[in-house]
């Protein structure tokens, strides 16, 4: 994740950066890369370059081979009958690695959240949610949402869509 700050006031920028670092340390989220720019034009030019080059590829290792997909194509990763399955926009993959592995791997991108021990979802595909379920990809998939993670998920999702 990237956070862009634009402004000439060095002291103000330093306070904002410290506040952000404190927030991410306190919540346990991975600290983002923070970029400071002096003008709005400089910020826009650099942001476009970073996002143009920012497509993250994820290797999905299966018994049939290794398939490379964009992180944005993964709708969710779930366990079902002791099998780990990645649901993508084009097809499903039965994966060789455990959910712990996928949680560590997908945490590096800012769009995934573990709603339950059996589900890691891509926030991009969330349609709606309540206190126990999250509906994804035009209500095609559902994922359990534990009660203890509801508030954190709600805050994270609302922050993500803004």
C-alpha positions in Angstrom: 0.0 0.0 0.0 1.1 3.5 -0.7 0.2 6.7 1.1 0.9 10.0 -0.6 1.3 13.3 1.3 1.4 16.6 -0.5 2.6 19.8 1.2 5.5 22.2 1.8 5.2 22.3 5.6 7.9 19.8 6.7 6.8 19.8 10.4 3.2 19.1 9.5 4.3 16.3 7.1 6.5 14.8 9.8 3.6 14.8 12.3 1.3 13.1 9.8 3.9 10.4 9.0 4.4 9.7 12.7 0.6 9.5 13.3 0.3 7.1 10.4 3.1 4.9 11.6 1.6 4.8 15.1 -1.8 3.8 13.7 -0.4 1.0 11.6 1.8 -0.3 14.5 -1.2 -0.2 16.9 -3.6 -2.0 14.5 -1.1 -4.6 13.4 -1.6 -3.8 9.7 1.5 -3.8 7.5 3.0 -0.4 7.3 2.5 1.3 4.0 5.1 3.0 1.9 4.7 6.7 2.6 5.7 9.2 -0.2 5.9 13.0 0.4 5.6 15.4 -2.5 5.9 19.2 -2.5 3.3 19.9 -5.3 0.1 18.4 -6.5 1.6 18.0 -9.9 4.6 16.0 -8.6 2.2 13.8 -6.6 0.0 13.0 -9.6 3.0 12.2 -11.9 4.5 9.8 -9.4 1.2 8.2 -8.3 0.3 7.4 -11.9 3.8 5.7 -12.4 3.4 3.7 -9.2 -0.1 2.5 -10.0 0.8 1.7 -13.6 3.6 -0.6 -12.5 1.7 -1.9 -9.5 0.0 -5.0 -10.7 1.0 -7.7 -8.3 1.3 -11.3 -9.7 0.6 -14.2 -7.4 1.8 -17.7 -8.2 -0.9 -20.3 -7.4 0.8 -23.7 -6.9 -1.5 -26.7 -7.6 -0.9 -30.4 -8.4 -1.3 -29.5 -12.1 1.4 -26.8 -12.0 2.0 -23.2 -11.1 -0.4 -20.6 -12.4 0.4 -16.9 -12.2 -2.6 -14.6 -11.7 -3.0 -11.0 -10.8 -3.9 -10.3 -7.2 -6.9 -8.4 -8.4 -8.2 -11.5 -10.1 -8.4 -13.5 -6.8 -11.9 -13.1 -5.3 -11.2 -15.2 -2.2 -9.2 -18.1 -0.8 -11.1 -20.6 1.3 -10.8 -24.0 3.0 -13.4 -26.6 2.0 -13.2 -30.2 3.2 -9.5 -29.7 4.2 -8.6 -28.3 0.8 -7.5 -24.8 0.1 -9.2 -23.3 -2.9 -8.5 -20.0 -4.6 -11.6 -18.6 -6.4 -10.6 -16.3 -9.3 -12.7 -14.4 -11.8 -11.9 -17.1 -14.4 -11.6 -20.4 -12.6 -11.0 -22.1 -9.2 -7.6 -23.6 -8.2 -7.0 -26.3 -5.5 -3.9 -25.1 -3.9 -1.0 -27.0 -2.2 -0.2 -24.5 0.5 -2.0 -23.9 3.8 -4.3 -21.0 4.8 -1.5 -19.7 7.0 0.8 -19.5 4.0 -1.8 -17.6 2.0 -2.6 -15.3 4.8 1.1 -14.3 5.0 1.4 -14.1 1.2 -1.7 -12.0 0.6 -1.2 -9.7 3.5 1.5 -8.0 1.5 -1.3 -6.5 -0.7 -3.7 -4.1 0.9 -6.9 -5.5 -0.5 -7.1 -8.9 1.4 -8.7 -9.5 4.8 -9.2 -12.7 6.8 -12.8 -12.7 7.9 -12.7 -16.2 9.4 -10.1 -18.9 9.8 -11.4 -20.5 6.6 -11.7 -17.3 4.4 -9.4 -14.6 3.0 -11.4 -12.2 0.9 -10.5 -9.5 -1.7 -12.1 -6.3 -0.6 -12.5 -5.3 -4.2 -15.3 -7.9 -4.6 -17.3 -7.2 -1.5 -21.0 -6.5 -2.3 -22.4 -6.3 1.2 -21.9 -7.7 4.7 -23.6 -8.1 8.0 -22.5 -9.3 11.4 -21.9 -12.9 10.2 -21.5 -13.0 6.4 -19.8 -11.2 3.6 -21.3 -11.4 0.1 -18.8 -11.2 -2.8 -18.8 -11.0 -6.6 -22.4 -10.1 -7.3 -23.5 -12.4 -4.4 -21.9 -15.4 -6.1 -19.8 -16.3 -3.0 -20.3 -15.9 0.7 -17.7 -15.9 3.4 -18.2 -16.2 7.2 -17.4 -13.1 9.3 -16.6 -13.8 12.9 -18.1 -11.6 15.5 -14.8 -10.6 17.0 -13.6 -9.4 13.6 -16.7 -7.5 12.5 -15.7 -4.1 13.8 -12.2 -4.3 12.4 -13.5 -5.5 9.1 -16.0 -2.7 8.9 -13.4 -0.1 9.6 -10.9 -1.6 7.1 -13.5 -2.0 4.4 -14.8 1.6 4.8 -11.3 2.9 4.7 -10.5 0.7 1.7 -13.4 2.0 -0.4 -12.6 5.6 0.4 
